[in-house]
Amino acid sequence: MTLRTLLASTAIVAAGAMGLAAPAAAAQDTTKACLITKTDINPFFVKMKEGATAKAEELGVELSTFAGKVDGDHETQVQAVESCIAAGAKGILITASDTKAITDVVKQARDQGVLVIALDTPLEPIDAADATFATDNFKAGELIGQWAAATLGDKAADAKIALLDLSPSAPSVDVLRDQGFLKGFGIDIKDEKKIGDEDDPRIVGHDVTAGNEEGGRTAMENLLQKDPDINVVYTINEPSAAGAYEALKSFGKTEGVLIVSVDGGCPGVKNVEEGVIGATSQQYPLDMASKGIEAIAQFAEDGTVPQPSEGLDFFDTGVNLVTDKAVDGVESIDVKEGTDRCWG
């Protein structure tokens, strides 16, 4: 998919506005929207695109979709925003790879009257976007941290923890999940907006994965060389968790190691069922994107800007801990329910 031009993007138009004979006024009245994701291969973003596509068809919104070549491809996302502005988009939904650097071009869009909604990954600062529709990523991390600590019990005091994060730029979702996990585990996180400033001796180290299986494998190998006795592994998402497990397997270290993650995709929930992952926090990308399209359609109609959930600075699209090994004090759903609600 060529990402520099709208001609290569996916366009969805309501049936009544599609024909060659459609009146010019109807074409002009069609609301245009864009969805910009980090990649187009991660099942999370595939489901997000599915949700946006279905809702756009339902509401008669013309949707163009873009994605980075890999997770972390900031420049392609900048080009996508510029294309959306030039095409007259009324709203942009974006999961930013670089949540700080993207704000300049986002400001350009907003200055042109475009509604910008961050999906899943808040911009930095969060009010650089008009709204954020997301999982409570700090809570998602906190749930798996609490579960891991409760599962270990007294042994948590002597844990050896590996943290497999996303990227060197540490976008907000990366920081929130990492810091939430550590807090849930009972570790002093110092500055909750910064990865790696903790001084707890239980932390073996951090490495980055690019959110994929290969990156998870490499990061896990690196940290095992630092300490082969790691027994708790936090992962930014389930593809990196699968890679971490393969690395542990190659080292003969799968027994007695807890892997926890965030996503809730069907492959990840299956890995919980099979014991590869102990617990995962399930989020709901289809809901994020479909609600985002609804918000753009409403904004186009009457200028309404979506509001955050009560007590939060974003609209919370929900999270559930999925595990078949429930622990006291940590609310969870089982694999069967997680499977019913999974994606990908």
C-alpha positions in Angstrom: 0.0 0.0 0.0 1.4 3.4 -1.0 1.0 5.7 1.9 1.8 9.1 0.4 -1.4 9.6 -1.4 -5.1 9.1 -0.8 -5.4 7.3 -4.1 -3.8 4.3 -2.5 -5.9 4.3 0.6 -9.1 2.5 1.2 -12.2 4.5 0.4 -15.7 3.7 1.7 -18.7 5.6 0.6 -22.3 5.1 1.5 -24.2 3.2 -1.3 -26.4 6.3 -2.1 -23.3 8.4 -2.9 -21.3 5.9 -4.9 -22.7 5.8 -8.4 -21.1 7.7 -11.3 -24.3 9.6 -11.7 -24.4 10.9 -8.0 -25.1 14.6 -7.8 -22.1 16.9 -7.2 -23.8 18.3 -4.1 -24.1 14.8 -2.6 -20.4 14.2 -3.2 -19.6 17.5 -1.6 -21.7 16.7 1.4 -20.0 13.4 2.1 -18.1 13.5 5.4 -14.5 12.4 4.9 -12.5 10.7 7.6 -9.1 9.1 8.0 -7.8 6.2 10.1 -4.0 6.2 10.6 -2.5 3.2 12.4 1.0 2.1 13.4 1.0 -0.9 11.0 -1.5 -2.8 8.9 -0.4 -6.3 9.9 -0.8 -6.3 13.7 -4.2 -7.9 14.5 -5.0 -5.1 16.9 -4.9 -2.6 14.1 -6.6 -4.9 11.6 -9.5 -5.1 14.0 -9.4 -1.3 14.5 -9.7 -0.9 10.7 -12.5 -3.4 10.6 -14.5 -1.4 13.2 -13.9 1.9 11.4 -14.8 0.5 8.1 -18.1 -1.0 9.2 -19.2 2.1 11.0 -18.2 4.3 8.1 -20.3 2.2 5.8 -23.2 2.4 8.2 -23.0 6.2 8.6 -22.1 7.1 5.0 -18.7 8.4 5.8 -15.9 8.2 3.2 -13.0 6.6 5.0 -9.3 6.6 3.9 -6.9 4.4 5.8 -3.1 4.6 6.2 -0.5 2.7 8.2 3.2 2.8 8.9 5.5 0.3 7.3 6.5 -0.9 10.8 5.7 0.0 14.3 7.6 3.3 14.9 7.3 4.6 11.4 6.7 8.2 12.3 7.4 9.9 9.0 4.8 7.9 7.1 2.2 8.9 9.7 3.1 12.6 9.2 2.7 12.2 5.4 -0.7 10.5 6.0 -1.9 13.4 8.2 -0.8 15.9 5.5 -2.7 13.9 2.9 -5.8 13.9 5.0 -5.7 17.7 5.4 -5.2 18.2 1.7 -8.1 15.9 0.9 -10.5 17.8 3.1 -11.0 15.2 5.8 -13.4 16.3 8.6 -11.8 14.0 11.1 -8.6 11.9 11.7 -8.3 8.9 13.9 -4.7 8.1 14.7 -2.6 5.7 16.8 0.6 7.6 16.9 4.0 5.9 16.7 5.8 8.9 18.1 3.3 10.6 20.5 5.5 13.7 21.0 6.7 14.4 17.5 3.4 13.9 15.8 1.8 16.9 17.6 3.2 19.5 15.2 1.3 18.1 12.2 -1.7 17.3 14.3 -1.8 21.0 15.2 -1.8 21.8 11.5 -4.8 19.6 11.1 -6.7 21.1 14.0 -5.9 24.6 12.8 -7.7 23.7 9.6 -10.8 22.6 11.5 -10.1 18.9 11.5 -11.2 16.9 14.5 -8.3 14.7 15.7 -9.0 11.7 17.9 -6.1 9.7 19.3 -7.0 6.0 19.4 -5.4 3.7 22.0 -2.2 5.8 22.4 -2.6 9.3 23.9 -0.6 12.1 22.4 1.9 14.0 24.6 0.4 16.2 25.9 -2.9 14.4 25.8 -4.7 17.7 24.8 -2.7 17.9 21.6 -5.6 15.9 20.2 -9.3 16.9 20.5 -10.1 13.6 22.2 -8.6 10.2 23.1 -10.5 6.9 22.8 -8.5 4.3 24.6 -8.0 1.5 26.9 -7.0 2.6 30.4 -3.4 1.4 29.6 -2.1 2.1 33.0 -4.9 0.0 34.5 -4.2 -2.7 31.9 -0.6 -2.9 33.1 -1.6 -2.6 36.8 -4.0 -5.6 36.4 -1.3 -8.0 35.1 1.2 -6.7 37.7 -1.2 -7.4 40.5 -2.0 -10.8 39.1 1.7 -11.7 38.8 2.5 -10.6 42.3 -0.5 -12.4 43.8 0.4 -15.5 41.8 3.9 -15.6 43.2 2.8 -14.8 46.7 5.8 -14.6 49.1 8.1 -15.3 46.2 7.3 -11.9 44.7 9.8 -10.4 47.1 12.6 -12.2 45.3 11.3 -12.0 41.7 13.6 -11.3 38.8 11.7 -9.2 36.3 12.3 -8.6 32.6 10.4 -5.8 30.9 9.9 -6.1 27.2 8.8 -2.6 26.0 7.9 -1.2 22.6 10.4 1.3 21.2 13.2 3.7 22.2 10.9 6.7 21.6 8.7 5.3 24.5 5.2 6.4 23.2 2.6 7.0 25.9 1.1 3.6 25.6 4.5 2.1 26.2 5.1 4.1 29.4 1.6 3.6 30.7 1.6 -0.2 30.5 5.2 -0.6 31.8 4.6 1.7 34.7 1.2 0.3 35.5 2.7 -3.2 35.6 5.4 -2.2 38.0 3.0 -0.4 40.3 0.7 -3.4 40.3 3.6 -5.6 41.2 4.4 -3.4 44.1 7.4 -1.6 42.8 8.2 2.1 43.5 7.9 3.6 40.0 9.5 7.0 40.8 8.4 9.2 37.9 5.4 7.4 36.4 6.0 9.2 33.1 9.4 7.7 32.6 10.5 4.1 31.8 13.7 2.8 33.5 14.2 5.2 36.5 13.3 2.6 39.1 16.0 1.3 41.4 14.3 -1.9 42.6 16.8 -4.8 42.5 14.1 -7.2 41.3 14.2 -5.5 37.9 16.8 -7.3 35.6 16.3 -4.8 32.8 14.3 -3.3 30.0 14.6 -4.0 26.3 12.5 -3.0 23.2 10.6 -5.3 20.9 9.0 -3.2 18.1 5.8 -4.9 19.3 6.4 -8.1 17.2 7.5 -11.7 17.8 11.0 -11.3 16.4 11.6 -8.3 18.6 10.2 -10.2 21.6 12.6 -13.1 21.0 15.6 -10.9 20.6 14.8 -8.7 23.7 14.2 -11.8 25.8 17.5 -13.4 24.7 19.3 -10.2 25.6 17.9 -10.1 29.1 18.5 -13.8 29.7 22.1 -13.2 28.9 22.1 -10.5 31.6 20.4 -12.9 34.1 19.3 -16.4 33.2 17.1 -16.7 36.3 14.4 -14.3 35.2 11.1 -15.6 36.4 8.6 -12.8 35.5 8.3 -11.3 32.0 6.2 -8.3 31.3 5.5 -7.7 27.6 4.0 -4.7 25.8 1.8 -6.9 23.7 1.0 -10.6 22.8 3.2 -10.9 19.7 6.2 -9.9 21.7 5.1 -12.3 24.5 5.0 -15.1 21.9 8.6 -14.2 20.9 9.7 -14.1 24.5 8.3 -17.6 25.1 10.2 -19.0 22.1 13.5 -17.5 23.5 12.8 -19.0 26.9 12.1 -22.3 25.3 15.4 -22.2 23.4 17.1 -21.6 26.7 15.2 -24.4 28.4 13.6 -21.8 30.8 9.9 -22.1 30.2 9.1 -23.8 33.5 8.5 -21.5 36.5 8.5 -18.3 34.4 5.3 -16.1 34.4 4.7 -14.1 31.2 2.1 -11.4 31.3 0.9 -9.1 28.5 -1.7 -6.7 27.1 -3.9 -7.0 24.0 -6.6 -9.7 24.2 -6.4 -10.8 20.6 -7.5 -14.3 19.8 -4.0 -15.7 19.3 -3.0 -14.2 22.7 -6.0 -15.6 24.5 -5.2 -19.0 23.0 -1.7 -18.6 24.4 -3.3 -18.0 27.8 -5.3 -21.2 27.4 -2.1 -23.1 26.5 -0.1 -21.7 29.3 2.3 -19.7 27.2 1.0 -16.4 28.7 -0.2 -16.5 32.3 -2.6 -13.6 32.0 -3.3 -10.8 29.6 -5.3 -7.5 29.8 -7.9 -7.5 27.0 -8.7 -4.3 25.2 -11.3 -3.6 22.5 -9.9 -1.9 19.4 -13.1 -2.4 17.3 -15.0 -0.3 19.8 -12.4 2.4 19.8 -12.4 2.9 16.0 -16.2 2.6 15.5 -16.9 5.1 18.3 -14.3 7.4 16.7 -16.1 7.3 13.4 -19.4 8.1 15.2 -17.7 11.1 16.8 -16.4 12.4 13.5 -19.9 12.1 11.9 -21.4 13.9 14.9 -18.7 16.6 14.7 -19.4 17.1 11.0 -23.1 17.4 11.7 -23.2 19.9 14.5 -19.6 20.6 15.7 -19.9 18.4 18.9 -16.4 17.4 20.3 -16.4 14.1 22.2 -15.9 14.3 26.0 -13.8 12.1 28.3 -15.2 9.6 30.7 -16.0 10.9 34.1 -12.9 11.4 36.2 -10.5 10.7 33.3 -8.8 12.8 30.6 -9.8 10.3 27.9 -12.8 8.2 26.8 -12.4 4.7 28.4 -13.2 1.9 26.0 -12.7 -0.8 28.7 -10.3 -3.5 29.8 -10.5 -7.0 31.4 -7.9 -9.3 32.8 -8.1 -12.7 31.1 -6.7 -15.8 32.9 -7.8 -19.3 33.9 -5.8 -18.9 37.1 -7.8 -16.3 39.0 -6.4 -14.8 42.2 -8.1 -13.2 45.1 -8.4 -9.5 44.9 -7.8 -9.1 41.2 -11.0 -9.1 39.0 -10.7 -11.2 35.9 -12.6 -13.1 33.2 -11.8 -16.7 32.2 -10.4 -17.8 28.8 -13.9 -18.8 27.6 -15.2 -15.3 28.0 -12.0 -13.8 26.7 -12.3 -16.0 23.6 -15.9 -14.8 23.1 -14.7 -11.2 23.2 -11.3 -11.5 21.4 -10.3 -10.2 18.0 -7.8 -11.1 15.3 
